[in-house]
């Protein structure tokens, strides 16, 4: 449970705040202060009359903001600057860990850590949310500090404040330990960049794929069918070591289950910084307007943002 490879070298110093967005510079300061607390809490606690130390509860920080404002950069920086052992994972990966180990063993394993960093905290599944809420309550009581990020939709009423309120309400007992921090700004992945690249034609796509050793070339529908045969936790292994991905015949996803699998694939491709080139529809048309307007809107917008960023990467021949 470590940050994706693209965040291996990040630090508080390498975060470049947008001068037009003062909340970003303030977020760096708060994140550094939180990181400094982590080690003190883990080694602290008061000694009782019988010589036994009582463990201080962990600290909590919630970074709330839109897509591409650098929340994961700050989260990874907290991870890197905190004492070991420590853990980093997305909300979904954390639920996978609990499912694989069982609740009690997950608590025992994670309670040894100084900090648990949770990226993309999700509130759209009540069962998973309450499971993780219970897990975090147990870990905090054992001195594990917790920092989480979540995405607020652009234009959401109250400028995202309701996202923070939802988070605090859902984690109930933990609400008092979390400091919520708003990070504003445009998506850095597309700041001052042109619109989505036009898809290439099939012949050029095939020729470019064949010119790169180890590159993959898939038909979109066949790829979607193959993803349905794998558990999403295996998608990272699927793209491991791949230098570039080429997909022929892209079109809007046919149904929600296909679309959600593509979201996970987009996340794994982005984690590994793998360039993506397609023919057919543009990558910002991969999810239908009806899907983007529905309950998984945050997931789809984040996936499109990441896929567009990958489509602009230089592909080395």
C-alpha positions in Angstrom: 0.0 0.0 0.0 2.2 2.8 -1.4 1.5 5.8 -3.7 1.4 5.1 -7.5 4.8 5.3 -9.2 4.1 8.7 -10.7 4.1 10.1 -7.1 7.3 8.3 -6.0 9.3 11.5 -6.0 6.8 14.2 -5.0 7.2 16.4 -1.9 5.7 19.5 -0.4 8.5 21.5 -2.0 7.6 20.2 -5.5 4.0 21.2 -5.2 3.5 24.4 -7.3 0.5 26.4 -6.1 -1.5 28.3 -8.6 -0.8 32.0 -7.6 -4.5 32.7 -8.5 -5.6 30.2 -5.9 -4.4 31.1 -2.3 -6.1 28.0 -0.9 -3.4 25.8 -2.6 -0.5 27.5 -0.8 -2.5 27.3 2.4 -3.1 23.6 1.8 0.7 22.9 1.5 1.3 24.6 4.9 -1.6 22.6 6.6 -0.4 19.3 5.0 3.1 19.9 6.4 1.8 20.7 9.8 -0.3 17.5 9.8 2.7 15.4 8.7 4.7 16.8 11.7 1.9 15.7 14.0 1.9 12.1 12.8 5.3 11.1 14.3 4.6 12.9 17.6 1.2 11.1 18.1 2.7 7.7 17.3 5.4 8.1 19.8 3.4 10.1 22.4 0.8 9.2 24.9 0.6 9.9 28.7 2.1 7.6 31.3 -0.3 6.4 33.9 0.2 5.6 37.6 1.2 2.0 36.8 3.7 3.0 34.2 1.6 2.1 31.2 1.2 4.7 28.4 -2.3 5.5 27.1 -2.3 5.9 23.3 -3.3 9.3 22.0 -5.9 9.2 19.2 -4.7 9.8 15.7 -5.1 13.1 13.9 -7.3 13.6 10.9 -7.2 15.7 7.8 -9.7 15.8 4.9 -8.7 17.5 1.6 -11.8 18.6 -0.3 -11.6 20.0 -3.9 -12.2 19.6 -7.6 -10.3 17.5 -10.1 -6.6 18.1 -10.7 -5.8 20.6 -7.9 -3.0 18.5 -6.5 -4.7 16.7 -3.6 -3.1 13.4 -4.4 0.3 15.1 -4.6 -0.2 16.5 -1.1 -1.4 13.1 0.1 1.6 11.3 -1.3 3.9 14.0 0.3 2.4 13.4 3.7 3.0 9.7 3.1 6.6 10.2 2.2 7.4 12.5 5.1 5.7 10.3 7.8 7.5 7.6 9.8 7.2 3.9 8.7 5.2 1.8 8.8 2.6 3.7 6.8 -0.1 2.9 4.2 -1.5 4.6 1.1 -4.4 3.5 -1.0 -7.6 4.5 -2.7 -10.9 4.1 -0.9 -11.7 1.1 -3.2 -8.3 -0.5 -2.6 -8.9 -0.1 1.2 -12.2 -2.0 0.9 -10.4 -4.7 -1.1 -7.9 -5.0 1.7 -10.6 -5.4 4.3 -12.4 -8.0 2.1 -9.2 -10.0 1.6 -8.0 -10.0 5.2 -11.3 -9.8 7.1 -12.2 -6.8 9.3 -10.3 -7.9 12.5 -7.1 -8.8 10.8 -7.2 -5.6 8.8 -7.5 -3.6 12.0 -4.5 -5.5 13.5 -2.3 -5.0 10.5 -3.1 -1.3 9.9 -3.0 -0.4 13.5 0.8 -0.7 13.4 1.0 2.2 11.0 1.7 5.8 11.8 -0.7 7.1 9.1 -3.3 5.8 6.6 -3.6 7.9 3.5 -6.9 7.4 1.6 -7.2 8.8 -1.9 -10.6 9.4 -3.6 -12.9 8.7 -0.6 -16.3 7.7 -1.9 -19.7 8.2 -0.4 -21.8 6.5 -3.1 -21.9 3.0 -1.5 -23.5 3.2 2.0 -22.2 -0.3 2.9 -18.6 0.4 2.0 -18.7 3.8 3.6 -19.9 2.5 6.9 -17.4 -0.4 6.8 -14.5 2.1 6.3 -16.0 4.4 8.9 -15.9 1.6 11.5 -12.4 0.7 10.4 -11.1 4.3 10.7 -12.8 4.6 14.2 -10.8 1.6 15.4 -7.5 2.8 13.9 -7.8 6.3 15.2 -8.4 5.0 18.7 -5.1 3.1 18.3 -3.1 6.2 17.4 -3.2 5.9 13.6 -3.5 9.3 11.9 -5.8 9.4 8.9 -5.8 11.8 5.9 -8.3 11.5 3.1 -9.1 13.2 -0.2 -12.3 13.5 -2.2 -13.4 15.2 -5.3 -16.0 17.9 -5.4 -17.8 18.5 -8.6 -17.2 21.8 -10.4 -20.2 24.0 -9.9 -21.6 22.0 -7.0 -23.8 24.1 -4.7 -21.9 25.7 -1.8 -18.6 25.3 -3.7 -18.0 21.8 -2.3 -18.8 22.5 1.3 -21.6 19.9 1.1 -19.0 17.3 0.1 -17.1 17.9 3.3 -20.3 17.9 5.4 -21.3 14.6 3.8 -17.9 13.1 4.7 -18.1 14.2 8.3 -21.6 13.0 8.7 -20.8 9.5 7.3 -17.8 8.9 9.4 -19.9 10.0 12.5 -17.6 9.2 15.5 -14.5 10.4 13.7 -15.9 13.8 12.7 -14.4 15.5 15.7 -10.8 14.6 14.8 -10.9 15.7 11.1 -9.9 19.1 10.0 -11.5 19.8 6.6 -9.4 21.8 4.1 -10.8 23.2 0.8 -8.3 23.2 -2.2 -9.6 25.3 -5.1 -8.4 25.8 -8.7 -8.7 24.5 -12.2 -7.6 21.0 -13.3 -3.8 21.3 -13.7 -3.9 18.5 -16.2 -5.6 20.7 -18.7 -4.6 24.2 -17.6 -3.9 26.3 -20.7 -4.0 23.2 -22.9 -6.0 22.7 -26.2 -9.1 20.5 -26.3 -8.9 16.7 -26.5 -6.7 15.4 -29.4 -8.6 14.2 -32.4 -8.6 10.4 -32.7 -6.3 8.9 -35.3 -7.5 6.6 -38.1 -7.2 2.9 -37.8 -4.3 2.4 -40.2 -2.2 5.0 -38.5 -3.1 3.6 -35.1 -2.0 0.1 -36.1 1.2 1.4 -37.7 2.1 3.4 -34.5 1.4 0.5 -32.2 3.5 -1.8 -34.3 6.4 0.6 -34.1 6.7 0.5 -30.3 8.1 -2.6 -28.7 5.7 -3.9 -26.0 2.8 -1.6 -26.9 -0.7 -3.1 -26.8 -3.3 -2.8 -29.5 -6.9 -3.7 -28.7 -10.4 -3.4 -30.2 -12.5 -1.4 -27.8 -15.4 -3.8 -27.6 -13.0 -6.8 -27.2 -11.1 -4.9 -24.5 -14.4 -4.2 -22.6 -15.4 -7.9 -22.9 -12.0 -9.0 -21.5 -12.2 -6.5 -18.5 -15.5 -8.2 -17.5 -13.6 -11.5 -17.0 -11.2 -9.9 -14.5 -11.6 -8.5 -11.0 -10.8 -4.8 -11.0 -8.0 -5.4 -8.5 -6.2 -7.2 -11.3 -6.2 -4.3 -13.8 -2.9 -3.0 -12.5 -1.2 -6.2 -13.3 -2.8 -6.1 -16.8 -1.0 -2.9 -17.7 2.2 -3.6 -15.8 5.3 -2.9 -18.0 3.3 -1.6 -21.0 4.9 1.4 -22.6 1.9 2.6 -24.6 -1.8 1.6 -25.1 -3.6 1.8 -28.5 -7.3 1.2 -28.7 -9.2 0.9 -31.9 -12.9 1.8 -32.5 -13.6 3.7 -29.2 -17.3 4.6 -28.8 -19.5 5.7 -25.8 -19.8 2.8 -23.3 -22.9 0.8 -23.7 -23.9 0.4 -20.0 -22.9 1.3 -16.5 -21.0 -1.9 -15.6 -18.8 -1.4 -18.7 -18.3 2.3 -17.9 -17.3 1.6 -14.3 -14.7 -1.0 -15.4 -13.2 1.6 -17.8 -13.0 4.1 -14.8 -10.8 1.6 -13.0 -8.7 0.9 -16.0 -8.2 4.7 -16.6 -7.0 5.0 -13.0 -4.5 2.2 -13.4 -3.2 3.6 -16.7 -2.9 7.0 -15.1 -1.1 5.6 -12.0 1.5 4.1 -14.4 1.7 7.2 -16.7 1.0 5.1 -19.8 0.2 7.1 -23.0 -3.2 6.3 -24.6 -3.9 6.7 -28.3 -7.3 5.8 -29.8 -9.3 5.7 -33.0 -13.1 6.2 -33.2 -14.6 8.6 -30.7 -12.7 11.2 -28.6 -11.8 10.1 -25.1 -14.0 12.8 -23.6 -17.0 11.0 -25.3 -16.3 7.6 -23.8 -19.1 8.0 -21.3 -22.6 9.0 -22.4 -24.2 12.3 -21.2 -26.8 10.3 -19.3 -24.1 8.4 -17.4 -22.1 11.6 -16.7 -25.3 13.2 -15.3 -26.0 10.2 -13.0 -24.9 9.0 -9.6 -21.3 8.1 -10.7 -20.7 11.6 -12.2 -17.5 12.1 -10.1 -16.0 8.9 -11.2 -16.6 9.6 -14.9 -15.4 13.1 -14.9 -12.2 12.1 -13.1 -11.6 9.2 -15.6 -12.1 11.5 -18.6 -9.7 14.1 -17.1 -7.0 11.4 -16.6 -7.6 9.8 -20.0 -7.2 13.2 -21.8 -4.0 13.8 -19.9 -2.7 10.4 -21.0 -3.7 11.1 -24.6 -1.3 14.1 -24.6 1.7 12.2 -23.4 4.5 11.8 -25.9 4.7 8.2 -27.1 8.3 7.1 -27.5 8.9 4.9 -30.6 
